[in-house]
């Protein structure tokens, strides 16, 4: 059975895509189609803030893209030198809160120690943070995207924990999205399941998938990587067959396998 993953395929140089691999182990033939493009912005402002760890109580990352923004900054020799000389050690002494393993591994790549990676979503990360932070402490620095949800800032504000957001990337539709979807459906047919990885993916893809599936739309099982994405699908009027218990290849594959097993019982 075929599964369409609405996400960037993993770089071939870093091994097989873990989602495609895990679904393959469960007997599914998965294909990834890139949905989003990212434009990085305000990088000078970001590094200026990173240059003053004494002004902040720690860092918060809810997206791998925010770490990519920092890595772009560190490609400049002078900035990388400053990071290695003192900034990395000074930030290492502060908490670095993250959602998910992918974000956590990128935090480790820049030499910091992530915590809270098992939170799974912004709501749970907020709970994790305010179980550890005191109200009215120094602000946590939050590099984020222009389309960030307000769940985390609102939850922390209600608990008196200051958060300073800095927008470091903007999300747009991938230039070849419509063409990629058209080619997939014409060459491989209608997939048994379509997996959405973000509310933005729902926004940019759902209409095309509805049109391409036509009368067979009701045969497609829609899956979501997490509760936020599931909510976006439901808000668009689509039934969600399964939501991964946590945003990992293993949990997604297990959820999809369970959904098809239940249908066949």
Buried (B, 14 or more C-beta within 10 A) or exposed (E): BBBBBBBBEBEEEEEEBBBBBBBBEBEBEBBBBBBBBBEBBBBEEBBEBBBEBEEBBBBBBBBBBBBBBBEBBBEEEEBBEBBEEEBBEBBEEBBBBBBBBBBBBBBBEBBBEBBBBBBBBBBBBBEBBBEEBEEEEBBBBBBBBEBBBEBBBEBBEEBEBBBBBBBBBBBEBBEEBBEBBBEBBEEEEBBBBBBBBBBBBBBBBBEBBBEBBEEEBEEBBBBBBBBBBBBBBBEBEBEBBBBBEBBBBBBBBBBBBEBBEEEEE
